[in-house]
Every structure is written in C-alpha cells, then in structure tokens.
Amino acid sequence: MKRVLLVLLVAAVAGVFFANYRITSEVEEQLEMSKMGLSMFGEFTWGDVSVSPLGALSITDIRFSPHGLPEEYRVDDIRLETAHLFELYRIAFQLDQREIPEQMHMVISGLRLDLDSDLFRNIEAEASGQGGLVSRLVTAGCGDRSYFSVEDYMAMGYGVSVSDMTVGYRMSHSGTRMNLDLDLVSRGMVKIATDMAVDLNPTAALNVQTAGDAKISRVKVAITDTGLNERRNEFCAGEAGVARSTYPEYHQQAWMREWNREGLEPSETLVNAYRSFTSGASDTLTLAIDPYPTLNANDRTMSMDPTYLSGRLSPSVAVAGVEPRSFSVTSVEPVVEDVVEDTGQEEETRTADPRDITGSLHKHLNQDVRLTLTDGQSLDGRIKRIENGRVQFNRRLHGGTMVVPIPLARIQQARLTTD
C-alpha cells in the first residue's frame, strides 16, 4: 500500500513538474518570437519565467531598449495570478484550445518610464498641444495652459513614472455578463480603479466579432489621490501668482468658468464633491454611471445633449465616507468673455483671473491693445504670444518697441485700441 501511495505521489509530482515545464516553455517560446519581431526596433530582454506553487505564472525584469535612443523601458514583473496550480493548468489548456477562460487576473508591477524621454515627448507632440474639456478642467486657473506638459510634471517633482496595473475579468450570470476590473496606480500621483459590467449576447460565442454586440450596464471609476493634488496645487499657485492656501478655491472658480464657456452647468452635487477632492478634504472621488437601457458602445446615433445624457446614464458621484448621489450636467448659454474695445467711456474696473484674460487675448494676437495692470500701470502694444503663464508683449517704448514678458496674474484689464 505504501508503495502504491509512493508511486502515486511521484507521478503527481512528475505531472506538476511536466505541466510547469510545458507552460514556461510555451511562454519562453512566445517571448523569443516577440524578441525577433522587435529586433528591428530595439533590444527586448527578460529575466526569469516561473510558476509558483500557488499557481502564479511570472515573467520578471522585462526590458526594451530602442535603437539609437539613450533610454530604456522596464517592467519589474508581469504575473498571471490564479487560485491554485490546477486553475493555471486549466486556463493554459483553454487558451491553447482558443477558448475564453471564465476568469483571468493579470498584474503588471513596476512599469518604469522616464518622463523626459522620446516616448512622452512624442505622445505630447501627437496631441499637438491641444487639451480637451477634461484636460482644461484639470488645468483651470493654472496659468494659460490647457494641459499639463512634460515640463510641468517635471516641475512638480516627477522625473520617472513608476506604475502598477491590475487587469482582470470574471464571467457571471451563466456566461452572459463579464465583470471587468482595471486598477492603475501611478506611484506618488494617483490610483484609478475602474469596475465595469458588460452584458454579452447569450446566443453567440464570445469572440472579437461578437464583442461589438456587448452592452455596458455599469461603470464605476474611483480616483484616489496619492500625492498629485498637493504637488499640482503648489505648482499652479505659483503659476497663477496666488497663495498656496487659496489656490484650491481659485481653481474651483476657474473650473466652473471652464464648464460655462462650454455652455454647460454641473449640478451642485458634482461641484461640492469636486471641491472636497481637490482641496484635500477627501482623497477619493468616485464617479459612476448606470445606463438604462444598457449602453451599446458602438451606438453612433445617441444624442450628446447633456440633459438627455444625464437622464440616460444616471450618473452619480461620491467622496470618501459619503454615499453616492446623483448629479447632472445641463445646457446653458455659453459664457463669452471678450476683450473690450476702447470706446472712450469709463467702465467699471474688474479683476479677472488669468484664465479669463487668456481666453480672450488668444483671439487678438498681433493686435493693438492697452493692458491695465493690477498696480494701475497702462501699457500699449501688441500681443505676440501667450506661454508659460505670461504674455509676450511687444511694447511701445521711447519711439520704438521691445518685447517684454508680463505675468497673466498682473493683468487686470485689456482693451483693443484703434490708434
């Protein structure tokens, strides 16, 4: 009897070693193929491929060095995590048979990228310096920028971006629903956790072709600040020329004006939640939608009217320690703040924030204007360009002209002149 048990034990151990060897060999073969495919672009290397007793397949020290560039992209570890060894074997078998497993969970640890690299520079160049509404909301009040550049993040103290990512899914409701989880952590900056429920076509096998029929039934995104808000507030306070302690409210007001310029008005629930998050009163902001009926991502006919979307998507917002509350975004008359033409009539002097001045001055580049500064001084000349929180002003001086930089925070009023 003991001999039978010993034989069975040896057979089981041998089976485990054989299965592990087969899995690691197939992964290494795929890595070698990737190395060959990438050889014309750079050098691709990795450290070790292993299977742990707990059922995790791991690839360590992945590196890619582009040809002709003094930079390296590195990942400390990529792991396919499972509950136990037999689940790993089952997933490997299903993938080999081109079947979709019921669940998978992958962890990418230590993705290291130098911000001052060609990769980030190219990404920024592709964006052509254009910031969409979300980007403009984030940078509202921070000088004249509509997005944060590589230089901005470096000025905030970020040199090397180190990120971790967790990607997973699980099937439920007899295979008719897929629950997706995506967690992205940028160390020292922010953590973004996304949870999405997708309803699948119950009459069709799941593949690339049928994935387009999937319908989104829930999305929840939790944004947790781990250092970015503090650094951004300190950086932007300097760019705007205001005290650090007052910048969160200064930003909030500029944020609201940015919505209004787009002809949009967020409800008080969203306004208060965002204020709590950016001021540091709460470190987590959670946004969610529960569309009814479910949302087809490929639907190109859905109305983009904010009032309709607020009802269709049922959006909600929450901060840490507070229950989610519904919010809405409605259409309003766009607020247009323009440079005032000089009519010779006295007008009430108003103090504008740099974003107000910038939004109108961009329309009058290379035109004659009179700037009134916060100290009462008036300057005549032409706006050459606006950059880095300053107006490059071609000023008339002693019978000639001279380009001088003027901080936006010092400009109280601007008028077009006709002389």
C-alpha positions in Angstrom: 0.0 0.0 0.0 2.8 2.3 0.9 4.5 1.6 -2.4 1.3 2.4 -4.3 1.0 5.7 -2.4 4.6 6.5 -3.1 4.2 5.8 -6.8 1.1 8.0 -7.0 3.0 10.8 -5.2 5.9 10.5 -7.5 3.6 10.5 -10.5 1.7 13.6 -9.2 5.0 15.5 -8.6 6.3 14.5 -12.0 3.0 15.6 -13.5 3.3 19.0 -11.8 6.9 19.5 -13.0 5.9 18.4 -16.5 2.9 20.8 -16.6 5.1 23.7 -15.2 7.8 23.0 -17.7 5.4 22.9 -20.6 3.8 26.2 -19.5 7.1 28.0 -19.0 8.5 26.6 -22.3 5.5 27.9 -24.3 5.8 31.3 -22.7 9.5 31.5 -23.4 8.8 30.5 -27.0 6.4 33.4 -27.3 8.9 35.7 -25.8 11.5 34.6 -28.2 9.1 35.3 -31.1 8.4 38.8 -29.7 12.2 39.4 -29.4 12.6 38.6 -33.1 9.7 40.8 -34.1 11.1 43.7 -32.1 14.7 43.3 -33.1 14.5 45.9 -35.9 13.2 48.5 -33.3 15.4 47.7 -30.3 16.6 45.1 -27.8 14.0 43.1 -25.9 15.1 41.1 -22.9 13.6 39.4 -19.8 14.9 37.7 -16.7 13.1 34.6 -15.5 9.9 32.7 -16.3 8.5 30.7 -13.5 5.4 29.1 -12.0 4.9 29.4 -8.2 3.4 26.7 -6.0 0.3 28.9 -5.6 -0.4 29.0 -9.3 1.1 32.3 -10.5 2.9 32.5 -13.8 5.6 35.2 -13.6 7.9 36.9 -16.0 10.5 39.2 -14.4 12.7 42.1 -15.4 11.3 42.8 -18.8 13.3 45.5 -20.7 13.2 47.2 -24.1 15.9 49.5 -25.3 15.1 51.3 -28.6 17.9 51.5 -31.1 19.6 54.9 -31.2 18.0 56.2 -28.1 19.6 56.6 -24.7 16.5 55.3 -22.8 15.1 52.0 -21.6 11.5 50.9 -20.8 11.3 48.4 -18.0 8.8 46.3 -16.1 9.8 44.6 -12.9 7.3 41.8 -13.1 4.2 40.5 -15.1 2.1 37.9 -13.3 -0.9 35.8 -14.3 -2.4 35.0 -10.9 -4.8 32.1 -10.2 -6.3 30.5 -7.2 -4.2 27.3 -7.5 -2.0 25.3 -9.9 -4.8 23.3 -11.4 -6.7 26.5 -12.3 -3.5 27.7 -14.1 -3.3 24.5 -16.0 -7.0 24.8 -16.9 -6.5 28.3 -18.2 -3.4 27.3 -20.2 -5.4 24.5 -21.8 -8.4 26.7 -22.6 -6.1 29.3 -24.2 -4.4 26.6 -26.2 -7.8 25.5 -27.5 -8.6 29.1 -28.3 -11.3 29.2 -25.7 -12.0 32.1 -23.3 -11.5 31.2 -19.7 -14.2 32.0 -17.2 -11.8 34.4 -15.4 -8.3 35.8 -15.6 -6.3 38.2 -13.4 -3.0 39.8 -14.5 -0.7 42.1 -12.5 1.9 44.3 -14.0 4.3 45.7 -11.4 6.9 48.4 -11.7 6.4 49.9 -15.2 9.2 52.5 -15.3 9.3 55.3 -17.8 11.4 58.4 -17.8 9.2 61.4 -18.3 11.9 63.3 -20.1 12.1 60.6 -22.9 11.3 60.4 -26.5 8.2 58.3 -25.8 6.5 61.0 -23.7 7.7 63.8 -26.0 6.2 62.0 -29.0 2.9 61.5 -27.2 2.8 65.2 -26.3 3.7 66.1 -29.9 0.9 63.9 -31.3 -1.5 65.7 -29.1 -0.4 68.9 -30.8 -0.7 70.8 -27.5 -4.5 70.6 -27.6 -6.4 70.0 -24.4 -9.9 68.7 -24.4 -12.6 69.7 -21.9 -11.4 67.3 -19.2 -7.9 68.4 -19.6 -8.9 72.1 -19.5 -11.0 71.4 -16.3 -8.0 69.9 -14.6 -5.7 72.8 -15.5 -8.2 75.6 -14.9 -6.6 78.5 -13.2 -3.1 77.2 -13.7 -1.8 79.9 -15.9 -2.7 79.8 -19.6 -2.2 76.1 -20.2 -4.9 73.7 -21.4 -3.0 70.6 -20.5 0.0 69.6 -18.3 3.2 69.2 -20.3 6.2 67.0 -19.6 7.9 70.1 -18.3 5.0 70.8 -16.0 5.1 67.4 -14.4 8.9 67.6 -14.0 8.5 71.0 -12.3 6.1 69.2 -9.9 8.9 66.9 -8.9 8.1 63.9 -11.1 11.1 62.5 -13.0 10.5 58.8 -13.5 7.0 57.5 -13.8 6.6 54.2 -11.9 3.2 52.5 -12.4 1.4 49.3 -11.5 -1.6 47.8 -13.3 -4.0 45.1 -12.5 -6.3 43.8 -15.2 -8.9 41.1 -14.6 -12.3 39.8 -15.6 -14.8 37.2 -14.5 -17.9 35.7 -16.2 -21.2 35.6 -14.3 -24.9 35.1 -14.9 -24.2 31.8 -16.8 -21.7 33.5 -19.1 -23.9 36.3 -20.2 -22.2 39.0 -18.2 -18.5 40.0 -17.9 -17.2 42.0 -15.0 -14.1 43.9 -15.8 -11.6 45.3 -13.3 -8.8 47.7 -14.2 -6.6 49.3 -11.5 -3.9 51.7 -12.5 -1.5 53.1 -9.9 0.9 55.8 -10.7 3.1 55.8 -7.6 3.2 59.1 -5.8 0.5 60.5 -8.0 -2.9 58.8 -8.3 -4.7 55.5 -8.3 -7.6 54.9 -10.7 -9.8 51.8 -10.1 -12.3 51.0 -12.8 -15.1 48.5 -12.4 -17.3 47.7 -15.5 -20.2 45.3 -16.1 -20.8 44.2 -19.7 -23.8 42.2 -20.9 -23.0 39.7 -23.6 -25.0 38.2 -26.4 -26.3 34.9 -24.8 -26.9 33.3 -28.2 -23.4 33.9 -29.7 -20.0 32.6 -28.7 -17.8 35.4 -27.4 -15.1 36.4 -29.8 -13.7 39.5 -31.5 -16.6 39.7 -33.9 -19.4 39.3 -31.4 -17.7 41.6 -28.8 -19.2 44.6 -30.7 -22.6 43.4 -29.6 -21.7 43.8 -25.9 -23.7 46.3 -23.9 -22.4 48.3 -20.9 -24.7 48.1 -17.9 -22.5 49.7 -15.2 -19.2 51.7 -15.0 -17.6 52.9 -11.7 -14.3 54.8 -11.6 -12.7 55.6 -8.2 -9.9 58.2 -8.3 -7.7 58.2 -5.2 -5.1 60.9 -4.8 -1.7 59.7 -3.6 0.2 63.0 -3.9 -0.7 64.7 -7.2 -3.2 67.1 -5.8 -0.8 68.6 -3.3 2.0 69.0 -5.9 -0.3 70.3 -8.6 -1.8 72.9 -6.2 1.6 74.1 -5.1 2.8 74.3 -8.7 -0.3 76.0 -10.1 -0.4 78.5 -7.2 3.0 79.8 -8.3 1.9 79.8 -12.0 -1.2 81.8 -11.1 0.5 84.1 -8.7 -1.7 83.3 -5.7 -1.1 82.0 -2.3 -1.0 78.2 -1.9 -3.7 78.2 0.7 -6.1 80.0 -1.6 -5.4 78.1 -4.8 -7.9 75.3 -4.3 -10.8 77.8 -4.3 -9.2 79.8 -7.0 -9.0 76.6 -9.1 -12.6 75.8 -8.3 -13.9 79.1 -9.6 -11.8 78.8 -12.8 -13.1 75.2 -13.2 -16.7 76.4 -13.0 -16.0 79.1 -15.6 -14.5 76.5 -17.9 -17.8 74.5 -17.8 -19.7 77.7 -18.5 -17.5 78.5 -21.5 -18.6 75.2 -23.0 -22.3 76.1 -22.4 -22.5 73.6 -19.5 -23.6 73.8 -15.9 -22.7 71.0 -13.4 -25.1 70.4 -10.6 -24.2 71.4 -7.0 -23.6 67.8 -6.1 -20.8 67.4 -8.5 -19.4 70.9 -7.7 -19.2 70.1 -4.0 -17.7 66.6 -4.5 -15.0 68.0 -6.8 -14.2 70.8 -4.3 -13.8 68.3 -1.5 -11.5 66.1 -3.6 -9.2 68.9 -5.0 -8.9 70.7 -1.7 -7.7 67.6 0.2 -10.8 67.2 2.4 -11.3 63.8 0.7 -8.7 61.7 -1.0 -11.1 59.7 -3.2 -13.6 60.8 -5.8 -15.9 58.1 -7.3 -17.9 58.6 -10.5 -20.4 56.0 -11.8 -23.0 55.5 -14.5 -25.9 53.0 -14.5 -27.3 53.5 -18.0 -30.9 52.4 -18.7 -31.4 50.8 -21.1 -27.9 49.3 -21.3 -25.4 51.2 -23.4 -24.1 50.0 -26.8 -20.6 51.4 -27.1 -20.9 51.3 -30.9 -24.1 53.4 -30.9 -23.3 56.4 -33.1 -26.9 57.8 -33.1 -27.2 58.5 -29.3 -27.8 62.2 -28.6 -25.0 64.1 -27.0 -27.3 66.6 -25.4 -26.2 66.9 -21.7 -29.7 66.9 -20.3 -30.5 63.7 -22.2 -27.3 62.0 -21.2 -27.8 62.9 -17.5 -31.1 61.0 -17.6 -29.9 58.2 -19.9 -26.7 57.4 -18.0 -27.9 58.1 -14.4 -24.5 59.5 -13.3 -23.6 59.6 -9.6 -20.6 60.9 -7.6 -19.2 60.3 -4.1 -16.3 61.2 -2.0 -14.7 59.0 0.7 -17.1 58.4 3.6 -20.2 59.7 1.8 -22.9 57.8 0.0 -23.1 58.2 -3.8 -25.5 60.9 -5.0 -26.9 61.5 -8.5 -25.7 64.6 -10.4 -26.5 66.2 -13.7 -24.9 68.5 -16.3 -27.3 70.8 -18.1 -27.0 73.1 -21.1 -26.7 76.9 -20.5 -25.9 79.9 -22.7 -22.1 79.8 -23.3 -20.3 82.5 -21.3 -18.1 84.5 -23.7 -15.6 86.8 -22.0 -14.0 89.0 -24.7 -11.6 91.9 -24.8 -13.5 95.2 -24.6 -13.0 97.7 -27.4 -11.9 101.2 -26.3 -15.0 103.4 -26.7 -13.6 106.3 -24.6 -16.2 105.6 -21.9 -15.3 104.7 -18.4 -16.1 101.1 -17.4 -16.1 99.5 -14.1 -12.7 98.0 -13.4 -12.9 94.3 -12.7 -10.3 91.8 -11.5 -10.1 88.8 -13.8 -8.3 85.6 -13.2 -5.6 84.7 -15.7 -7.8 82.2 -17.5 -10.4 85.0 -18.2 -7.7 87.2 -19.7 -6.1 84.3 -21.7 -9.4 83.1 -23.2 -10.0 86.5 -24.9 -6.4 87.5 -25.6 -5.8 84.5 -27.8 -8.3 85.9 -30.2 -6.4 89.1 -30.5 -2.8 88.0 -31.1 -0.8 90.7 -33.1 -3.5 93.3 -32.5 -3.0 96.7 -30.7 -4.2 96.5 -27.1 -3.9 98.6 -23.9 -3.2 96.5 -20.8 -4.1 97.8 -17.4 -2.0 96.1 -14.7 -3.0 95.4 -11.1 -0.8 98.3 -9.9 -2.7 100.7 -12.2 0.0 101.0 -14.9 -1.1 101.1 -18.5 0.9 99.6 -21.4 0.3 100.0 -25.1 1.5 97.5 -27.6 0.8 94.2 -29.4 0.3 90.7 -28.0 3.0 88.5 -29.7 2.2 85.2 -27.9 1.0 83.7 -24.6 3.0 81.0 -23.0 4.0 79.7 -19.6 1.6 81.9 -17.7 3.0 85.1 -19.4 2.1 87.4 -22.2 5.0 88.2 -24.5 4.1 91.8 -25.1 5.6 94.0 -27.9 5.6 97.2 -26.0 5.9 100.7 -27.5 8.8 102.3 -25.7 10.9 105.5 -26.4 9.9 105.7 -30.0 10.5 102.0 -30.6 9.3 98.7 -29.5 10.6 96.0 -27.1 9.1 92.6 -26.3 8.6 92.2 -22.5 7.1 89.3 -20.6 4.1 90.2 -18.4 2.7 87.6 -15.9 -1.0 87.0 -16.5 -1.7 87.4 -12.8 -0.6 91.0 -13.1 -3.1 91.9 -15.9 -6.3 93.4 -14.6 -7.9 94.6 -17.9 -7.3 94.6 -21.6 -8.8 96.8 -24.3 -8.4 96.9 -28.1 -7.2 100.2 -29.3 -7.6 101.9 -32.6 -4.7 104.2 -32.7 
